[in-house]
Structures are given as C-alpha cells and as structure tokens.
Amino acid sequence: MSEDKEFYDIPEVLKYYIAHRRRPDNPNDALERPIFLELAGNARKSGYY
C-alpha cells in the first residue's frame, strides 16, 4: 500500500468497497437502515421533518 494514498483512494479497495455496499444484504443496511428509518419516522411525527 502506498503511503501517500488514502485507504479508499486505492482503486482495488474502492472497487471492493463499492461492490460490497451495493449488495442488497450488506451489513450496513441490515444493521443501520431499520434504526435510521425508525428515527426518521419519529422526527416526522414530532414535526422536525
């Protein structure tokens, strides 16, 4: 790994990361999306949205 590049600036790393995030069952969406949608719903109900 080149010391002058940021981690996600390395083409192979970015390619792998993007492919991983585009999967419908990626861990970020599986864990974070339900909580985010719940919080967003609460914001709408309370008039913040």
mmCIF file of the N, C-alpha and C atoms, coordinates in Angstrom:
data_MODEL
# 
_entry.id   MODEL 
# 
loop_
_atom_site.group_PDB 
_atom_site.id 
_atom_site.type_symbol 
_atom_site.label_atom_id 
_atom_site.label_alt_id 
_atom_site.label_comp_id 
_atom_site.label_asym_id 
_atom_site.label_entity_id 
_atom_site.label_seq_id 
_atom_site.pdbx_PDB_ins_code 
_atom_site.Cartn_x 
_atom_site.Cartn_y 
_atom_site.Cartn_z 
_atom_site.occupancy 
_atom_site.B_iso_or_equiv 
_atom_site.pdbx_formal_charge 
_atom_site.auth_seq_id 
_atom_site.auth_comp_id 
_atom_site.auth_asym_id 
_atom_site.auth_atom_id 
_atom_site.pdbx_PDB_model_num 
ATOM 1   N N  . MET A 1 1  ? 0.850   -1.181 0.000  1.00 0.00 ? 1  MET A N  1 
ATOM 2   C CA . MET A 1 1  ? 0.000   0.000  0.000  1.00 0.00 ? 1  MET A CA 1 
ATOM 3   C C  . MET A 1 1  ? 0.887   1.234  0.000  1.00 0.00 ? 1  MET A C  1 
ATOM 4   N N  . SER A 1 2  ? 0.588   2.158  -0.869 1.00 0.00 ? 2  SER A N  1 
ATOM 5   C CA . SER A 1 2  ? 1.362   3.387  -0.966 1.00 0.00 ? 2  SER A CA 1 
ATOM 6   C C  . SER A 1 2  ? 1.042   4.298  0.215  1.00 0.00 ? 2  SER A C  1 
ATOM 7   N N  . GLU A 1 3  ? 2.070   4.859  0.816  1.00 0.00 ? 3  GLU A N  1 
ATOM 8   C CA . GLU A 1 3  ? 1.863   5.710  1.982  1.00 0.00 ? 3  GLU A CA 1 
ATOM 9   C C  . GLU A 1 3  ? 1.247   7.054  1.634  1.00 0.00 ? 3  GLU A C  1 
ATOM 10  N N  . ASP A 1 4  ? 1.303   7.465  0.379  1.00 0.00 ? 4  ASP A N  1 
ATOM 11  C CA . ASP A 1 4  ? 0.785   8.777  0.016  1.00 0.00 ? 4  ASP A CA 1 
ATOM 12  C C  . ASP A 1 4  ? -0.686  8.734  -0.404 1.00 0.00 ? 4  ASP A C  1 
ATOM 13  N N  . LYS A 1 5  ? -1.327  7.581  -0.360 1.00 0.00 ? 5  LYS A N  1 
ATOM 14  C CA . LYS A 1 5  ? -2.734  7.472  -0.736 1.00 0.00 ? 5  LYS A CA 1 
ATOM 15  C C  . LYS A 1 5  ? -3.589  7.182  0.487  1.00 0.00 ? 5  LYS A C  1 
ATOM 16  N N  . GLU A 1 6  ? -4.777  7.752  0.476  1.00 0.00 ? 6  GLU A N  1 
ATOM 17  C CA . GLU A 1 6  ? -5.754  7.397  1.488  1.00 0.00 ? 6  GLU A CA 1 
ATOM 18  C C  . GLU A 1 6  ? -6.274  5.999  1.181  1.00 0.00 ? 6  GLU A C  1 
ATOM 19  N N  . PHE A 1 7  ? -6.780  5.335  2.164  1.00 0.00 ? 7  PHE A N  1 
ATOM 20  C CA . PHE A 1 7  ? -7.210  3.945  2.007  1.00 0.00 ? 7  PHE A CA 1 
ATOM 21  C C  . PHE A 1 7  ? -8.208  3.763  0.867  1.00 0.00 ? 7  PHE A C  1 
ATOM 22  N N  . TYR A 1 8  ? -9.261  4.577  0.814  1.00 0.00 ? 8  TYR A N  1 
ATOM 23  C CA . TYR A 1 8  ? -10.291 4.418  -0.217 1.00 0.00 ? 8  TYR A CA 1 
ATOM 24  C C  . TYR A 1 8  ? -9.894  5.034  -1.556 1.00 0.00 ? 8  TYR A C  1 
ATOM 25  N N  . ASP A 1 9  ? -8.736  5.661  -1.637 1.00 0.00 ? 9  ASP A N  1 
ATOM 26  C CA . ASP A 1 9  ? -8.228  6.157  -2.920 1.00 0.00 ? 9  ASP A CA 1 
ATOM 27  C C  . ASP A 1 9  ? -7.524  5.059  -3.713 1.00 0.00 ? 9  ASP A C  1 
ATOM 28  N N  . ILE A 1 10 ? -7.287  3.940  -3.094 1.00 0.00 ? 10 ILE A N  1 
ATOM 29  C CA . ILE A 1 10 ? -6.652  2.814  -3.777 1.00 0.00 ? 10 ILE A CA 1 
ATOM 30  C C  . ILE A 1 10 ? -7.732  2.121  -4.612 1.00 0.00 ? 10 ILE A C  1 
ATOM 31  N N  . PRO A 1 11 ? -7.584  2.080  -5.937 1.00 0.00 ? 11 PRO A N  1 
ATOM 32  C CA . PRO A 1 11 ? -8.649  1.572  -6.809 1.00 0.00 ? 11 PRO A CA 1 
ATOM 33  C C  . PRO A 1 11 ? -9.181  0.191  -6.432 1.00 0.00 ? 11 PRO A C  1 
ATOM 34  N N  . GLU A 1 12 ? -8.311  -0.735 -6.061 1.00 0.00 ? 12 GLU A N  1 
ATOM 35  C CA . GLU A 1 12 ? -8.771  -2.080 -5.708 1.00 0.00 ? 12 GLU A CA 1 
ATOM 36  C C  . GLU A 1 12 ? -9.640  -2.060 -4.453 1.00 0.00 ? 12 GLU A C  1 
ATOM 37  N N  . VAL A 1 13 ? -9.268  -1.247 -3.498 1.00 0.00 ? 13 VAL A N  1 
ATOM 38  C CA . VAL A 1 13 ? -10.029 -1.142 -2.252 1.00 0.00 ? 13 VAL A CA 1 
ATOM 39  C C  . VAL A 1 13 ? -11.385 -0.515 -2.529 1.00 0.00 ? 13 VAL A C  1 
ATOM 40  N N  . LEU A 1 14 ? -11.398 0.567  -3.278 1.00 0.00 ? 14 LEU A N  1 
ATOM 41  C CA . LEU A 1 14 ? -12.654 1.246  -3.583 1.00 0.00 ? 14 LEU A CA 1 
ATOM 42  C C  . LEU A 1 14 ? -13.597 0.337  -4.364 1.00 0.00 ? 14 LEU A C  1 
ATOM 43  N N  . LYS A 1 15 ? -13.062 -0.395 -5.322 1.00 0.00 ? 15 LYS A N  1 
ATOM 44  C CA . LYS A 1 15 ? -13.882 -1.317 -6.120 1.00 0.00 ? 15 LYS A CA 1 
ATOM 45  C C  . LYS A 1 15 ? -14.539 -2.369 -5.222 1.00 0.00 ? 15 LYS A C  1 
ATOM 46  N N  . TYR A 1 16 ? -13.772 -2.950 -4.320 1.00 0.00 ? 16 TYR A N  1 
ATOM 47  C CA . TYR A 1 16 ? -14.300 -3.956 -3.400 1.00 0.00 ? 16 TYR A CA 1 
ATOM 48  C C  . TYR A 1 16 ? -15.347 -3.339 -2.470 1.00 0.00 ? 16 TYR A C  1 
ATOM 49  N N  . TYR A 1 17 ? -15.064 -2.164 -1.937 1.00 0.00 ? 17 TYR A N  1 
ATOM 50  C CA . TYR A 1 17 ? -15.980 -1.492 -1.015 1.00 0.00 ? 17 TYR A CA 1 
ATOM 51  C C  . TYR A 1 17 ? -17.312 -1.172 -1.692 1.00 0.00 ? 17 TYR A C  1 
ATOM 52  N N  . ILE A 1 18 ? -17.266 -0.608 -2.888 1.00 0.00 ? 18 ILE A N  1 
ATOM 53  C CA . ILE A 1 18 ? -18.493 -0.251 -3.616 1.00 0.00 ? 18 ILE A CA 1 
ATOM 54  C C  . ILE A 1 18 ? -19.308 -1.510 -3.917 1.00 0.00 ? 18 ILE A C  1 
ATOM 55  N N  . ALA A 1 19 ? -18.657 -2.573 -4.374 1.00 0.00 ? 19 ALA A N  1 
ATOM 56  C CA . ALA A 1 19 ? -19.368 -3.823 -4.662 1.00 0.00 ? 19 ALA A CA 1 
ATOM 57  C C  . ALA A 1 19 ? -20.023 -4.367 -3.395 1.00 0.00 ? 19 ALA A C  1 
ATOM 58  N N  . HIS A 1 20 ? -19.321 -4.277 -2.284 1.00 0.00 ? 20 HIS A N  1 
ATOM 59  C CA . HIS A 1 20 ? -19.855 -4.759 -1.011 1.00 0.00 ? 20 HIS A CA 1 
ATOM 60  C C  . HIS A 1 20 ? -21.070 -3.934 -0.583 1.00 0.00 ? 20 HIS A C  1 
ATOM 61  N N  . ARG A 1 21 ? -20.990 -2.616 -0.694 1.00 0.00 ? 21 ARG A N  1 
ATOM 62  C CA . ARG A 1 21 ? -22.094 -1.755 -0.266 1.00 0.00 ? 21 ARG A CA 1 
ATOM 63  C C  . ARG A 1 21 ? -23.316 -1.876 -1.166 1.00 0.00 ? 21 ARG A C  1 
ATOM 64  N N  . ARG A 1 22 ? -23.127 -2.261 -2.426 1.00 0.00 ? 22 ARG A N  1 
ATOM 65  C CA . ARG A 1 22 ? -24.255 -2.389 -3.355 1.00 0.00 ? 22 ARG A CA 1 
ATOM 66  C C  . ARG A 1 22 ? -25.033 -3.688 -3.179 1.00 0.00 ? 22 ARG A C  1 
ATOM 67  N N  . ARG A 1 23 ? -24.476 -4.624 -2.430 1.00 0.00 ? 23 ARG A N  1 
ATOM 68  C CA . ARG A 1 23 ? -25.208 -5.868 -2.177 1.00 0.00 ? 23 ARG A CA 1 
ATOM 69  C C  . ARG A 1 23 ? -26.481 -5.552 -1.401 1.00 0.00 ? 23 ARG A C  1 
ATOM 70  N N  . PRO A 1 24 ? -27.603 -6.180 -1.744 1.00 0.00 ? 24 PRO A N  1 
ATOM 71  C CA . PRO A 1 24 ? -28.852 -5.877 -1.033 1.00 0.00 ? 24 PRO A CA 1 
ATOM 72  C C  . PRO A 1 24 ? -28.817 -6.280 0.438  1.00 0.00 ? 24 PRO A C  1 
ATOM 73  N N  . ASP A 1 25 ? -27.954 -7.205 0.793  1.00 0.00 ? 25 ASP A N  1 
ATOM 74  C CA . ASP A 1 25 ? -27.884 -7.674 2.176  1.00 0.00 ? 25 ASP A CA 1 
ATOM 75  C C  . ASP A 1 25 ? -26.630 -7.184 2.899  1.00 0.00 ? 25 ASP A C  1 
ATOM 76  N N  . ASN A 1 26 ? -26.099 -6.035 2.474  1.00 0.00 ? 26 ASN A N  1 
ATOM 77  C CA . ASN A 1 26 ? -24.861 -5.578 3.104  1.00 0.00 ? 26 ASN A CA 1 
ATOM 78  C C  . ASN A 1 26 ? -25.100 -5.245 4.578  1.00 0.00 ? 26 ASN A C  1 
ATOM 79  N N  . PRO A 1 27 ? -24.110 -5.481 5.416  1.00 0.00 ? 27 PRO A N  1 
ATOM 80  C CA . PRO A 1 27 ? -24.285 -5.291 6.856  1.00 0.00 ? 27 PRO A CA 1 
ATOM 81  C C  . PRO A 1 27 ? -24.687 -3.875 7.256  1.00 0.00 ? 27 PRO A C  1 
ATOM 82  N N  . ASN A 1 28 ? -24.192 -2.876 6.565  1.00 0.00 ? 28 ASN A N  1 
ATOM 83  C CA . ASN A 1 28 ? -24.557 -1.514 6.940  1.00 0.00 ? 28 ASN A CA 1 
ATOM 84  C C  . ASN A 1 28 ? -26.062 -1.296 6.827  1.00 0.00 ? 28 ASN A C  1 
ATOM 85  N N  . ASP A 1 29 ? -26.644 -1.713 5.715  1.00 0.00 ? 29 ASP A N  1 
ATOM 86  C CA . ASP A 1 29 ? -28.089 -1.549 5.546  1.00 0.00 ? 29 ASP A CA 1 
ATOM 87  C C  . ASP A 1 29 ? -28.861 -2.454 6.494  1.00 0.00 ? 29 ASP A C  1 
ATOM 88  N N  . ALA A 1 30 ? -28.385 -3.662 6.681  1.00 0.00 ? 30 ALA A N  1 
ATOM 89  C CA . ALA A 1 30 ? -29.081 -4.602 7.557  1.00 0.00 ? 30 ALA A CA 1 
ATOM 90  C C  . ALA A 1 30 ? -29.119 -4.099 8.999  1.00 0.00 ? 30 ALA A C  1 
ATOM 91  N N  . LEU A 1 31 ? -28.053 -3.467 9.452  1.00 0.00 ? 31 LEU A N  1 
ATOM 92  C CA . LEU A 1 31 ? -27.981 -3.000 10.835 1.00 0.00 ? 31 LEU A CA 1 
ATOM 93  C C  . LEU A 1 31 ? -28.458 -1.563 11.010 1.00 0.00 ? 31 LEU A C  1 
ATOM 94  N N  . GLU A 1 32 ? -28.074 -0.685 10.100 1.00 0.00 ? 32 GLU A N  1 
ATOM 95  C CA . GLU A 1 32 ? -28.321 0.742  10.286 1.00 0.00 ? 32 GLU A CA 1 
ATOM 96  C C  . GLU A 1 32 ? -29.652 1.216  9.717  1.00 0.00 ? 32 GLU A C  1 
ATOM 97  N N  . ARG A 1 33 ? -30.089 0.663  8.604  1.00 0.00 ? 33 ARG A N  1 
ATOM 98  C CA . ARG A 1 33 ? -31.289 1.159  7.930  1.00 0.00 ? 33 ARG A CA 1 
ATOM 99  C C  . ARG A 1 33 ? -32.545 1.101  8.811  1.00 0.00 ? 33 ARG A C  1 
ATOM 100 N N  . PRO A 1 34 ? -32.832 -0.018 9.490  1.00 0.00 ? 34 PRO A N  1 
ATOM 101 C CA . PRO A 1 34 ? -34.040 -0.044 10.322 1.00 0.00 ? 34 PRO A CA 1 
ATOM 102 C C  . PRO A 1 34 ? -34.030 1.025  11.414 1.00 0.00 ? 34 PRO A C  1 
ATOM 103 N N  . ILE A 1 35 ? -32.887 1.231  12.023 1.00 0.00 ? 35 ILE A N  1 
ATOM 104 C CA . ILE A 1 35 ? -32.792 2.247  13.077 1.00 0.00 ? 35 ILE A CA 1 
ATOM 105 C C  . ILE A 1 35 ? -32.952 3.638  12.489 1.00 0.00 ? 35 ILE A C  1 
ATOM 106 N N  . PHE A 1 36 ? -32.305 3.890  11.356 1.00 0.00 ? 36 PHE A N  1 
ATOM 107 C CA . PHE A 1 36 ? -32.433 5.188  10.705 1.00 0.00 ? 36 PHE A CA 1 
ATOM 108 C C  . PHE A 1 36 ? -33.886 5.468  10.340 1.00 0.00 ? 36 PHE A C  1 
ATOM 109 N N  . LEU A 1 37 ? -34.565 4.497  9.751  1.00 0.00 ? 37 LEU A N  1 
ATOM 110 C CA . LEU A 1 37 ? -35.960 4.700  9.356  1.00 0.00 ? 37 LEU A CA 1 
ATOM 111 C C  . LEU A 1 37 ? -36.850 4.924  10.573 1.00 0.00 ? 37 LEU A C  1 
ATOM 112 N N  . GLU A 1 38 ? -36.572 4.240  11.662 1.00 0.00 ? 38 GLU A N  1 
ATOM 113 C CA . GLU A 1 38 ? -37.333 4.457  12.886 1.00 0.00 ? 38 GLU A CA 1 
ATOM 114 C C  . GLU A 1 38 ? -37.125 5.876  13.406 1.00 0.00 ? 38 GLU A C  1 
ATOM 115 N N  . LEU A 1 39 ? -35.882 6.328  13.427 1.00 0.00 ? 39 LEU A N  1 
ATOM 116 C CA . LEU A 1 39 ? -35.596 7.686  13.892 1.00 0.00 ? 39 LEU A CA 1 
ATOM 117 C C  . LEU A 1 39 ? -36.189 8.730  12.956 1.00 0.00 ? 39 LEU A C  1 
ATOM 118 N N  . ALA A 1 40 ? -36.113 8.490  11.656 1.00 0.00 ? 40 ALA A N  1 
ATOM 119 C CA . ALA A 1 40 ? -36.689 9.436  10.696 1.00 0.00 ? 40 ALA A CA 1 
ATOM 120 C C  . ALA A 1 40 ? -38.195 9.506  10.863 1.00 0.00 ? 40 ALA A C  1 
ATOM 121 N N  . GLY A 1 41 ? -38.824 8.379  11.121 1.00 0.00 ? 41 GLY A N  1 
ATOM 122 C CA . GLY A 1 41 ? -40.265 8.365  11.360 1.00 0.00 ? 41 GLY A CA 1 
ATOM 123 C C  . GLY A 1 41 ? -40.621 9.152  12.601 1.00 0.00 ? 41 GLY A C  1 
ATOM 124 N N  . ASN A 1 42 ? -39.825 9.013  13.655 1.00 0.00 ? 42 ASN A N  1 
ATOM 125 C CA . ASN A 1 42 ? -40.060 9.772  14.881 1.00 0.00 ? 42 ASN A CA 1 
ATOM 126 C C  . ASN A 1 42 ? -39.889 11.265 14.641 1.00 0.00 ? 42 ASN A C  1 
ATOM 127 N N  . ALA A 1 43 ? -38.942 11.644 13.804 1.00 0.00 ? 43 ALA A N  1 
ATOM 128 C CA . ALA A 1 43 ? -38.739 13.062 13.501 1.00 0.00 ? 43 ALA A CA 1 
ATOM 129 C C  . ALA A 1 43 ? -39.948 13.620 12.756 1.00 0.00 ? 43 ALA A C  1 
ATOM 130 N N  . ARG A 1 44 ? -40.501 12.852 11.833 1.00 0.00 ? 44 ARG A N  1 
ATOM 131 C CA . ARG A 1 44 ? -41.688 13.305 11.101 1.00 0.00 ? 44 ARG A CA 1 
ATOM 132 C C  . ARG A 1 44 ? -42.865 13.485 12.039 1.00 0.00 ? 44 ARG A C  1 
ATOM 133 N N  . LYS A 1 45 ? -43.055 12.542 12.949 1.00 0.00 ? 45 LYS A N  1 
ATOM 134 C CA . LYS A 1 45 ? -44.181 12.608 13.878 1.00 0.00 ? 45 LYS A CA 1 
ATOM 135 C C  . LYS A 1 45 ? -44.057 13.800 14.816 1.00 0.00 ? 45 LYS A C  1 
ATOM 136 N N  . SER A 1 46 ? -42.845 14.179 15.156 1.00 0.00 ? 46 SER A N  1 
ATOM 137 C CA . SER A 1 46 ? -42.656 15.273 16.104 1.00 0.00 ? 46 SER A CA 1 
ATOM 138 C C  . SER A 1 46 ? -42.593 16.639 15.430 1.00 0.00 ? 46 SER A C  1 
ATOM 139 N N  . GLY A 1 47 ? -42.702 16.675 14.105 1.00 0.00 ? 47 GLY A N  1 
ATOM 140 C CA . GLY A 1 47 ? -42.734 17.940 13.399 1.00 0.00 ? 47 GLY A CA 1 
ATOM 141 C C  . GLY A 1 47 ? -41.385 18.477 12.972 1.00 0.00 ? 47 GLY A C  1 
ATOM 142 N N  . TYR A 1 48 ? -40.319 17.736 13.183 1.00 0.00 ? 48 TYR A N  1 
ATOM 143 C CA . TYR A 1 48 ? -38.991 18.190 12.769 1.00 0.00 ? 48 TYR A CA 1 
ATOM 144 C C  . TYR A 1 48 ? -38.740 17.968 11.297 1.00 0.00 ? 48 TYR A C  1 
ATOM 145 N N  . TYR A 1 49 ? -39.558 17.189 10.648 1.00 0.00 ? 49 TYR A N  1 
ATOM 146 C CA . TYR A 1 49 ? -39.345 16.873 9.241  1.00 0.00 ? 49 TYR A CA 1 
ATOM 147 C C  . TYR A 1 49 ? -40.497 17.374 8.429  1.00 0.00 ? 49 TYR A C  1 
# 
